[in-house]
């Protein structure tokens, strides 16, 4: 029978210690290595080209359809974040969050439709849902990433889109001791936008890899510390209401909240891997990851009401663009604004531990046991501090403010008459009466006074997340002597996950209320320039210091506002799986056919604990506990086949059923509940509830993949792929029946006689199809002429389309779907020199952004094209021995200063956010001892 033959480069890479090849390929290499060792030439391919070559081999010899990134050493992934590296792979795209690539979509599906694993184990997340924000994970200590576009029965990650697996180094696969130090100095192109912000930062990584006891014990340790600045000039509009001009309805600016932001991401990470192979039959691997993550933001700006404000707008002062129907400039007279000095801290810690045991019982049977635990704790403290010319809606000096839209409505230039940097004019205290809380009015004794609803001088949001996951997996593999199947793997696994969210908010009121106060000298930081919107300078002060030193009293918003009860919940999942996977190794028409066929049974028990709540006659929130359970099962078959046409060309075929679980904030048991004991609704139910739906089940898809691959060089390949997914059980807004047995009526505290209710929230239903094609090429120019050794390109193009409908037959656009995704990289590496220019491009898509109170809001996001470049030099071949371990690099990110732009609707002139991040420069030094 014909077997696939690993190339000389493949054997050289494996013998040099690269271990991220697929298990099948690695096993075959080991069988052939002894026979071929004397024929393996020494191939001096290092750095970027070596990583490209290994990534190609991972793709070439994998059973599944995969994409891969590999690093020659710890800390040498090609980008400063994992998400940026992943986004350069064919069919993948990243969404930026505060200027950093954070959320990754695969073939048109957003981050909630893909699974993320760490060394093959499902991971917890710092978001409200399942989608992983990759800026939590340090690229500096990862050895590679593999993206599975088609599944098999043994994969623990679940997702319609695919599974992203991040990998740490395996020390026993390395040859000898390695000690390495990597450093990077970072600088933003903007000078400090805030006086207390940062425009420069530093990253450092220390790594140690060694083997002991005659290569039976291996240790890898890495410590990484990062302080990374990020700055932004942001235009944010409230919206675009209707404005009548000469009898015609037009769109006008409702208001704006432009600001400048200075952020600093501080992240300390520790990674430890211990491998032990005490006998030829036993191998144990322990890995641990600890991440301490703190993202601090300072935001200052002026909230400017316009059409939705108190000022008057005269038609004669408005300029109209008849072609677009927008009022491009206008003047509001007698308008007051809110000057904002905000501060936010997003603090998270991640702990992840895993122990894997492999035991080769005999020539036929092998066993694998994997136990893991991961936990993340995330705390957000987000504060808004208000100041203005007086307290209340019609108190204080008003301004006459005009605006002129920039091209494409991507911001505006304002005119004004007041000096917002005058500390005597702009004082601490809440203008515009934003404190509409009965509890706040009562606490201040202003309910029946002219000061009613004027007690809010700021606000603090404190949503916290705890996410814990425990998992165990046992598998047994049996070698089969057969003309069709070479091995069978049987296994079971169990995952238990508990995610808890606690939401709260606090009204801030000055202790001097109702007086406003001048900012004390010791808290003044000077001024901040808002020239990018024409508002001149504004006062800048240490708002957090004022809170810490007791200038404000706090009152919980949850006393009168039900939204915090809606957003406080616990979701638990117990997932039991059983699987069988057959490794196929046979011939068809004399051609080698390899692959795998599998079946995975998944049983899920999910539950949620929350509250049923309402407001009583006094306007206060009253609640009763809820506890809702639901269970279901899925049978998930999969088939992956690879037909080897010759030594270079292959055809791949994959078909599988996959699932994506519901968002956790959609399946919680916290509901706004009302019980009508006298009259049922049209469905015959006495309960009316709205909120989460614990009865939600996963979205389902049946996918087909067909691809052609041509590996015409050790460093080059071409592939063309077609994919199609039939989608059903999607999740939309709708109505459902809910069982309220044992739940007390929040208004009375008693359990009513009727337990069925009509719920409004998310429901399963509807569906459709998604299909597309994918072209990818890596081409080394040495194939054209030997003088071009070291030059090459990597490029890909993905086209995607969908036809989706909700349960009512209305058209629906899948979040994360860009109909065109393109990547391009031009590189050179030779004689120690390294150069790379990279582009990633995606078209418009729907994506999630943070809204008021850290709610997730889906908006239309405009497409973007991002260029990065990197230059470097390795002194490995230097005649000076002390320099031979040194590598220097210089990187520029976002060369063209591409903005992030989202819309209020689907009209590209209704710009919601226009975020300008500037460029980022990084100077790197690495020394390998």
Secondary structure, DSSP 8 states (H G I E B T S, - for coil): -------HHHHHHHHTT---S-HHHHHHHHHHHHHHGGG-------HHHHHHHHHHHHHHH-SS-EEEEE-SSTT--SSSSHHHHHTTSTTEEEEEETTEEEEEEETTB-GGGEEEEETTEE---SSSSS---GGGS-GGG--EEEEESS--TT-----SSEEEEEE---GGGS-S-EEEEEEEEEEESS--SSTT--SEEEEEEEEEEEEETTTTEEEEEEEEEEEEEEEEEEEEEEE--EEEETTEEEE---EEEEEEEEEEEEEEEEEEEEEE-SSSSEEEEEEEEEEEEEEEEEEEEEEEESTTSSSEE-GGG-EEETTTTEEEEEEEEEE--EEEEEEEEEEEEEEEEEEEEEEE-SSSEEEEEEEEEEEEEEEEEEEEEEEESSSBTT-S--EEEEEEE-GGGS-EEEE-SS-TT-TTTSEES-BT-----HHHHHHHT-TTSTTTT---SEEEE--EEEEEEEEEEEEEEEE---SSEEEEEEEEEEEEEEEEEE--EEEEEETTTTS-B---GGGEEEEEE-GGGT--EEEEE-HHHHHHTT-EEEEEGGGT-THHHHT-EEEEEEEEEEEEEEEEEEEETTEEEEEEEEEEEEEEEEEEEEEEEEE-TTS-EEEEEEEEEEEEEEEEEEEEEEEE-SSSEEEEEEEEEEEE---TTTS---EEEEE-SS---TTS-SEEEEE--TT---EEEEEEEEEEEEEEETTEEEEEEEEEEEEES-EEEEEEEEE-TT-B-TTTSSB-S--EEEEEEEEE--EEEEEEEEEEEEEEGGGT-GGGTTEEEEEEEEEEEEEEE-TTS-EE--TT--SEEEEEEEEEEETTEEEEEEEEEE--EEEEEE-GGG-EEEEEE--EEEEEEEEEEE-TT-SSGGGTTEEEEEEEESTT---EEEESSS-TTSEEEEEE---EEEEEEEEE-
